[in-house]
Amino acid sequence: MTLGVLAVLGMAFTMFAGFWTDWLWYRSVHYSSVFTTTLTTKIGLFFVFGLLMAVAVGLNIWLAHRLRPPLSAMSMEQQSLDRYRMAIAPYKKWLLLAITALVGLIAGASASSQWRIWLMWVNGVPFHEKDPQFHLDVAFYAFDLPWYRFLLGFGFAAAILSLIAAALTHYLYGGLRVTSPGARATAAATGHLSVLLGIFVALKAVAYWLDRYGLAVKSSDFKATDNWTGLRYVDANAYLPAKTILFCIAVICALLFFATLWRRTWQLPVIGFGLMVLSAILIGGLYPAIVQKFQVQPNEQAKEAPYVQKNLKATREAYGIDDTEVSEYAGKSATTDKAKLRDEANDAASIRILDPNIVSPTFQVLQQMKNYYGFPTNLDVDRYPTKDGKEQDTVLGLRELNLDGIPKNNWINDHFRYTHGFGVVAAKGTEANANGEPVFTEYDLPSQGDLGTYEQRVYYGEKTTTYSIVGGPQKEIDYSDDDGEKTTSYRGNSGVNLDNPINRAAYAVAFNEPQILYSGAIGKGSRILYNRTPKERVEAVAPWLTIDGDAYPAVVKGRIQWIVDAYTTTNGYPYSSRTTLGDTTADSLTATNNSRAVVAQQNQVNYIRNSVKATVDAYTGDVKLYQWDTKDPVLKTWMKAFPDTVQPKSAISGDLMDHLRYPQDLFKVQRELLTRYHVTDAETFLTGSEVWQVPDDPTNKSGNAVPPYYLSMKMPGQDRQAFSLSTTFTPNGRYNLSAFMSVDAEAGTSDYGKIRILKLPTRTTVDGPKQVQSQFNSEQDIAAAIKLLKGGDSEVEYGNLLTVPLDGGLLYVEPVYVRGGGLKYPLLRKVLVTYEGRTAFENTLGEALDKVFGTKSSAPKPPETGTTVPPGTSDPTVKQALEDAQKAFDAGQQALKDGPDWDAYAKAQKDLQDALKRAEEAQAKADRTGGKNGDKAGSGEQDGDKAGEKNNEKNNEKNSEQSGDKNGS
């Protein structure tokens, strides 16, 4: 008995712990109203529908028992049933309560999961748009119809369970007989079961009526597109009248069942039910098939065109692509003045040669500083002002906590000592230094550079997935420098206070960690931080939003803020084709980094809006939701359901607005739809002659779609560069280019969200991404150069293949990185450029552009940065290493000519690699020393090389200022 009581108490406290910790967390982030609204809605639905189901089933069992015959027939069947009747007689009330409680619990649990549908129905606001078939507001399909379908499903479940329970009770007590002589059912049983059957058939009539409206949001297979939604010719001319006829038949059939209360015979109801089933087969199934076969198929294009036109209009509106500007683009330059083209190339885009999806290991090696810090696999691109006030595309990442790099893992270190990351690391997107390394604009530990003063501690981030206990007696490691470890104690208000023993016990149970209950490291002021990734925090406080896969950091008013894009969606927009978010947003990056996948990725939707911009403070964890789409009726509905959770758009500060951008996942959904829905006339859509596809990423072998890229560029018709998100299209099943798509991603501008498509002519072919990459790889000189870059144990890695419209043609630019030596981090070594069949493979972007256009730019420009090595370097260590590298290179070339002599070539490559490594190490140290004197933005080295670094610094001290120049190498 004692063990049983303890087990029950343990289970009860475990349930309480889950509830209590959830409540404490929501209160800590100041979104307790979300918790209470959701909880009360679930509890209300649970009790209301659980009670309704229990009453419905229990009442029918009681009524069947009440209507039992006074005497049962003398037969073997009834004698067998007598034993069961006698066995349950003492427990009839308890058995009735148990059955009703069981069905009530199941029904209540099922109903409570429909809290979103209930809140949308109660709070729904109109779209002020009507469907073209029934002329009802879209809100009916988005908010009302799902709730009506739930009620109908609940009614069917209640009717069927009541019918089964009543039939079993009647059978048990003799009201129904299977083998006994005489009537098979008593009059009372006949009347009772007939009413239940009548209710079932009446519900079926309601279902037929709702099915009429359901045709507007019905998915079907249609060769014109996948996931077709809405009525087609056969739906409007066969299924719709069939549903109306079946509704009338079902109503008549239900009345016949109800009439058995007076007639006490099932003859007419059974005939009516049989007629309804036969009608459903003939009218609801056979007739539409005949219409499709003999009316639609012989002249499908003419029959389906009006309905396809409705689908085109609705789909383009629902996905926000109805204002897409499609313009013809020649694909070939008409200018013969190469000098003019060369100058225009500088102005066409701020071409980003630093690929944020490749250089994370470089950031790691040069700026990690400590093993317990780390950078995300994919860095982010943002805009920050330069010293002269101009905006610069910047690649940046946070130095986040990496628990795998802690010197010794134990509970105290993992959760008390190592609790946060430290600082932003940023680099110019358009430049690399002479060693192929990023030109850092924010660097070192603590971070310093162009971003000014800000709170650098990162308690909340994409890599921070475990809980930490902070603010108590145990000090936290902040960072360490030459003077030793620096410690800190968290002073934010986030997290849950653990002063209360009940809270400690609850978290000990919730996290399955008993040490939380009794550890001396927890004391006054201790707070537990969890749910620490930006995406999970936003999803928790706004469970009605779908979260973008790419949260990104920004320094805003002295704080690091994570910016998270969030979407409102619905699956009930009439005539709009559906898409699965996980499939549509997949590309070569999500294939290798699942953290970039959209939250709720398996959701099927046919309406989406980027209606909310959210921020998460990297230090305090504060979550703020801002209304971005002020017209979205779905967001307005949720704002009614959860008042005061979303701040108005006017609350967005100017500093924050500077860092908001068009979200990638929405862009990927739209580009997938635009492969078909860029056309606006039904005939072209039906023929499929203008179907495009998103090409596979040509820079790797993943076989997944090429990701879109952020880039400051100028589209035809624009007078200045704008921060944009762009992609390419190829014809279905082919590799040549069919279109280029770009969206203005710069928030706060009048053109924000403007989608532009440059459509290339179909009568000529323009090379697509795969063809350009193939051209790069197959050109003899380039292939030979790449083979040399792969010498020794080096690896070549291709960066983002950027496409830039230029004077009617398309300029392709691709950085080439080499991973060499033991550290294996990528350095920019070459830049590939092609324009209208002319290709260059040079050390710098400027050199490659000069070669492609056959002339140098006449515009003044800063000194080139890249991988070339000027001969006049003044650092003796670097100079000697470079001389050794040149000798090794010459020896390798000679070995290739002699035979070739592969042994001699391999030795020369090893000598070359060693010499270059010595040069890189010496130059990096000299650059860093020079940076401290004000001539370089700077870059860091790993701690393990400290001793060597100090020696190099002494050797190079007198030359540090010169070698700090970015032209040095």
C-alpha positions, 0 to 999 in steps of 0.5 A, spaced: 500 500 500 505 504 501 509 503 495 502 504 491 501 511 494 508 513 493 508 511 486 501 515 485 504 521 489 510 520 484 506 520 478 502 526 480 508 530 482 511 529 475 505 531 472 505 537 476 513 539 475 511 539 467 506 544 468 509 548 473 516 549 470 512 551 463 508 556 467 514 559 470 518 559 464 512 563 460 512 568 466 519 569 466 519 571 458 513 575 460 508 571 455 504 568 461 497 570 457 499 565 451 500 559 457 494 561 460 490 562 454 492 556 451 491 552 457 484 554 458 482 553 451 485 546 452 481 545 458 475 548 456 474 543 450 476 537 454 471 538 459 465 540 454 466 535 448 468 530 453 462 531 457 458 531 451 461 524 449 460 521 455 453 524 456 451 521 449 454 514 450 451 514 457 444 516 456 443 511 450 446 505 454 441 507 460 436 508 455 437 501 452 437 498 459 431 502 461 427 499 454 429 492 455 423 487 455 421 485 462 421 477 460 427 474 455 425 469 450 426 462 452 432 460 448 439 457 448 441 464 446 438 468 452 440 463 457 447 464 455 446 471 456 443 470 463 449 469 465 452 475 463 446 479 465 447 476 472 455 477 473 454 484 471 448 486 475 451 488 482 456 493 478 452 496 473 452 503 475 460 502 476 460 499 469 456 505 466 461 510 469 467 507 467 465 506 460 462 513 459 469 516 463 473 512 458 469 515 452 469 522 455 477 522 456 478 520 449 473 525 446 476 530 450 483 529 449 482 529 442 478 535 442 483 539 446 488 538 440 483 542 436 485 549 440 487 552 434 481 551 430 477 553 436 481 560 437 481 561 429 473 560 429 472 564 435 476 570 433 476 570 425 476 576 421 474 577 414 479 577 408 474 581 404 476 577 398 470 572 396 471 565 392 469 565 385 464 559 386 460 560 392 462 568 393 463 567 400 469 570 404 475 567 404 475 567 412 469 562 411 474 557 408 480 559 413 476 559 419 469 557 419 469 550 415 475 547 419 471 548 425 464 545 422 468 539 420 471 538 427 464 538 429 461 534 424 466 529 425 465 529 433 457 528 431 459 522 427 463 519 433 458 520 438 452 517 433 456 511 432 459 510 439 452 511 441 449 506 436 454 501 438 453 501 445 445 501 445 445 495 440 450 491 445 445 493 451 439 491 447 442 485 445 445 483 452 438 485 455 434 481 450 431 487 446 435 484 440 435 477 438 439 473 433 437 466 434 431 466 438 424 465 435 420 470 434 421 478 432 428 480 431 427 486 435 422 489 440 419 495 438 422 499 443 429 497 441 427 498 433 425 505 435 431 507 439 436 504 434 432 508 428 433 514 431 440 513 432 441 511 425 436 517 423 441 522 426 447 518 423 444 519 416 442 527 418 449 528 419 451 525 413 446 530 409 450 535 413 456 532 410 454 532 403 452 540 404 459 542 407 462 537 401 459 542 396 464 548 399 469 543 400 470 542 393 473 549 393 479 547 397 479 540 395 486 537 392 486 533 386 491 530 381 491 534 375 497 534 370 497 542 370 500 542 377 501 538 383 497 539 389 492 542 385 486 546 389 479 548 387 474 546 382 475 543 375 470 542 370 468 536 373 467 538 380 463 544 378 458 540 373 458 533 376 460 533 383 457 539 385 450 537 383 451 530 385 452 533 392 446 537 392 442 531 390 445 526 395 444 532 400 436 531 399 436 524 399 440 523 405 435 528 408 429 524 406 432 518 408 433 521 415 426 523 416 424 515 414 428 513 420 425 518 425 418 515 422 419 508 425 418 511 432 410 511 429 411 505 424 415 501 428 418 498 422 425 498 418 422 497 411 422 504 408 428 506 412 432 501 409 430 502 402 431 509 403 438 508 406 440 503 400 437 508 395 442 513 398 448 508 398 446 507 390 446 514 389 452 515 392 455 510 387 452 512 381 451 520 382 457 521 386 462 516 383 460 514 376 457 520 373 463 524 374 467 519 371 463 519 365 463 527 365 470 527 365 471 521 360 466 524 354 466 531 356 472 534 359 478 529 355 476 530 348 477 538 349 480 539 356 483 545 354 477 549 353 473 546 358 478 547 364 481 554 362 476 558 366 477 554 372 485 554 371 484 561 370 481 562 377 487 557 380 492 562 377 489 568 380 488 565 387 495 562 388 498 568 386 494 572 391 495 567 396 503 566 396 504 574 395 506 573 387 501 577 384 505 583 383 511 579 380 514 584 375 516 579 369 520 583 363 524 580 357 531 580 358 536 579 352 541 575 355 546 578 351 550 584 351 549 589 345 554 594 347 561 593 344 565 598 348 569 593 353 571 599 357 564 601 358 562 594 360 568 593 365 566 600 369 559 598 369 561 591 372 563 595 378 557 598 379 552 592 377 553 589 384 557 589 390 560 582 388 561 578 395 567 573 394 566 571 401 561 565 401 558 565 408 557 557 407 564 556 406 568 560 411 566 558 418 572 554 419 576 560 417 573 564 422 573 558 427 581 557 426 582 565 426 577 567 431 575 562 435 580 563 440 578 558 445 576 551 444 569 552 448 567 557 443 564 555 436 561 558 430 555 556 426 556 551 420 553 557 416 554 564 417 550 570 415 550 576 411 548 583 413 549 590 412 553 594 416 556 601 414 563 602 413 567 608 416 565 613 410 558 611 411 557 607 405 553 600 407 557 594 406 555 587 405 558 583 411 559 576 413 558 575 420 557 570 426 557 569 433 562 566 438 557 561 441 559 557 447 561 550 444 561 545 450 564 539 446 571 544 447 570 544 454 577 542 457 573 537 462 566 535 462 562 535 468 556 537 471 559 544 474 563 546 468 557 544 463 552 548 467 555 553 471 562 555 469 561 555 461 555 558 460 555 563 454 559 565 448 562 572 447 562 577 441 561 578 434 566 576 429 565 580 422 568 580 415 567 584 409 563 580 404 567 583 398 574 582 400 579 578 402 586 579 404 593 577 401 593 570 404 586 569 402 583 570 409 577 574 411 578 582 412 575 582 419 571 588 421 570 585 428 575 581 431 579 579 437 577 577 444 573 581 447 571 583 440 573 590 437 572 593 430 567 597 427 561 595 431 563 599 437 561 598 444 555 593 445 554 587 450 558 581 448 556 576 452 551 571 448 547 567 453 542 565 447 544 562 440 543 557 435 548 552 438 546 553 445 542 547 446 543 545 454 541 549 460 545 553 464 544 555 472 547 562 473 547 568 477 548 564 484 554 563 488 558 559 482 562 564 478 562 563 470 568 564 465 567 570 461 573 569 457 581 569 458 587 573 456 594 574 457 592 576 464 588 569 466 581 568 466 576 573 467 569 571 470 562 574 471 556 573 474 549 573 470 545 580 471 539 579 466 532 578 469 531 572 464 530 565 466 527 562 472 529 563 480 531 557 483 531 560 490 524 556 492 525 549 494 519 547 490 522 550 483 528 546 485 524 540 486 520 541 480 526 542 475 530 536 478 524 532 476 523 536 469 530 535 467 531 528 470 537 531 474 537 530 482 543 535 483 539 541 482 535 539 488 541 539 493 547 542 490 551 547 494 552 551 487 545 553 487 544 559 492 541 566 492 540 569 486 541 562 482 537 562 475 536 557 470 536 558 463 533 554 458 529 554 451 535 558 449 535 557 441 532 563 438 527 559 434 525 555 439 523 561 444 519 564 438 515 558 437 514 557 444 511 564 445 507 564 439 505 557 437 501 559 432 507 561 427 511 558 423 518 559 424 523 561 418 529 556 418 535 562 418 535 566 424 541 571 424 544 576 429 545 583 428 548 589 433 542 593 434 543 599 439 549 596 443 545 589 444 546 583 440 539 581 437 537 575 434 532 576 428 527 571 426 522 571 421 515 568 422 509 566 418 502 566 418 499 560 414 493 557 412 491 551 408 484 553 407 485 559 401 480 557 396 483 555 389 490 556 391 494 550 390 498 547 396 505 546 398 509 542 403 514 547 406 519 542 408 519 540 401 519 547 398 524 550 402 529 544 401 536 546 398 543 544 398 544 547 405 538 544 409 541 538 406 547 538 410 545 543 416 538 541 419 538 547 423 536 551 417 530 547 416 523 551 417 519 549 423 513 545 422 516 543 415 511 538 414 505 543 414 501 543 407 499 550 406 496 554 401 497 561 403 503 564 407 505 571 409 511 573 413 507 577 418 511 577 424 518 579 425 521 577 432 527 579 436 531 575 441 536 578 445 542 574 446 544 576 453 537 577 456 533 572 452 527 577 451 523 575 445 519 581 442 514 580 436 512 585 431 507 586 426 510 586 419 504 585 415 499 590 417 493 587 412 494 579 414 487 577 416 490 571 419 495 575 424 489 579 426 485 573 428 491 571 432 492 578 435 485 577 437 486 571 440 492 573 444 492 580 445 498 584 447 503 579 445 504 582 438 507 589 438 505 594 432 509 595 426 511 602 429 514 600 435 520 597 430 526 602 431 530 605 425 536 601 427 533 595 427 529 596 421 536 597 418 537 589 419 531 586 417 531 583 410 526 579 406 526 572 409 529 566 405 524 561 406 518 565 403 523 566 397 524 559 396 516 558 397 515 563 392 520 561 387 518 554 387 511 556 385 513 561 380 516 555 376 509 554 374 505 560 376 509 566 372 504 565 367 498 569 367 494 565 362 490 559 362 492 556 356 500 557 356 499 554 363 495 548 361 500 546 355 506 546 360 511 549 355 513 555 360 514 550 366 521 552 369 525 548 375 530 551 380 537 548 378 541 543 382 547 547 386 552 546 381 558 547 386 557 540 390 554 533 389 548 534 393 543 534 388 539 539 392 536 545 389 541 551 389 540 556 395 538 563 394 543 568 395 543 575 399 547 580 394 547 588 394 546 589 386 542 593 381 537 590 377 535 593 370 531 599 371 534 600 378 538 607 379 542 604 385 544 597 388 539 594 393 540 589 398 537 583 394 535 575 394 536 572 388 536 565 384 536 562 377 531 558 373 532 553 368 527 550 363 524 543 365 529 538 364 534 542 361 540 546 363 540 553 360 538 559 363 530 561 362 530 566 367 533 570 373 529 572 379 530 577 384 527 580 390 528 587 394 530 585 401 532 591 404 526 593 409 524 600 410 524 601 402 518 603 398 521 597 393 521 592 399 518 585 397 518 587 390 519 581 385 522 582 379 523 576 374 528 577 367 525 572 362 530 570 357 528 568 350 526 561 348 529 562 341 536 562 343 540 559 349 544 562 355 548 558 359 545 556 366 549 555 372 551 547 371 553 549 364 557 555 367 560 550 372 562 545 367 565 550 362 569 552 368 571 545 370 573 543 363 577 549 360 584 546 359 588 552 363 583 552 369 583 545 369 590 545 370 591 550 375 585 547 379 590 540 379 596 544 381 591 547 387 589 540 389 597 538 390 599 535 396 593 534 401 590 540 399 582 540 397 579 545 392 572 548 394 567 552 390 564 558 393 557 561 391 556 561 384 553 568 383 549 571 377 549 578 376 545 582 370 549 586 366 547 590 360 543 585 357 548 579 359 549 575 365 555 575 369 557 569 373 562 570 379 565 564 383 570 564 389 575 558 389 577 556 396 583 551 398 583 547 404 591 546 405 595 543 411 593 540 417 588 545 419 584 544 413 581 551 413 579 554 406 582 560 404 580 564 398 585 563 392 582 564 386 576 567 383 572 565 377 568 569 372 565 568 366 561 573 361 558 571 354 563 565 353 569 569 356 572 566 362 577 568 367 581 564 373 585 569 376 587 571 383 583 577 384 576 579 382 579 585 379 584 581 375 578 576 373 574 582 370 579 585 367 581 579 363 574 577 361 573 584 358 580 585 356 581 592 359 582 595 366 576 599 369 577 607 369 574 608 375 578 609 381 578 604 386 582 602 392 588 597 392 586 590 390 586 585 395 586 577 393 591 572 393 597 575 389 603 576 393 607 582 391 615 581 391 616 587 395 614 585 402 619 587 407 618 582 412 624 578 412 621 571 414 615 572 409 620 574 404 625 568 405 618 563 405 616 566 399 622 565 395 622 558 397 615 557 395 617 560 388 623 555 388 619 549 390 613 551 384 619 552 379 621 545 381 614 542 380 613 545 373 620 542 371 618 536 374 612 536 370 616 537 363 621 532 365 617 525 364 613 527 368 617 525 374 612 524 379 616 523 385 620 530 384 613 533 383 610 530 389 617 533 393 616 540 390 609 540 392 611 538 399 616 543 399 611 548 396 606 547 401 611 548 407 613 554 404 607 557 403 605 555 410 611 558 413 609 565 409 602 565 412 603 564 419 609 569 419 604 574 415 598 573 419 602 575 425 605 581 422 598 583 420 595 582 426 601 586 430 600 591 425 592 591 426 594 593 433 597 599 431 591 601 427 593 599 420 589 592 419 582 590 422 585 584 424 584 576 425 586 572 431 590 565 432 588 559 436 591 559 443 595 553 442 600 557 437 601 562 443 608 561 444 610 561 436 606 567 436 610 571 441 617 569 438 614 571 431 612 578 434 619 579 436 622 578 430 617 582 426 616 588 431 620 593 427 616 591 420 609 590 423 606 597 421 608 595 413 606 588 414 600 590 417 598 593 410 592 589 406 596 589 400 602 585 404 602 578 403 
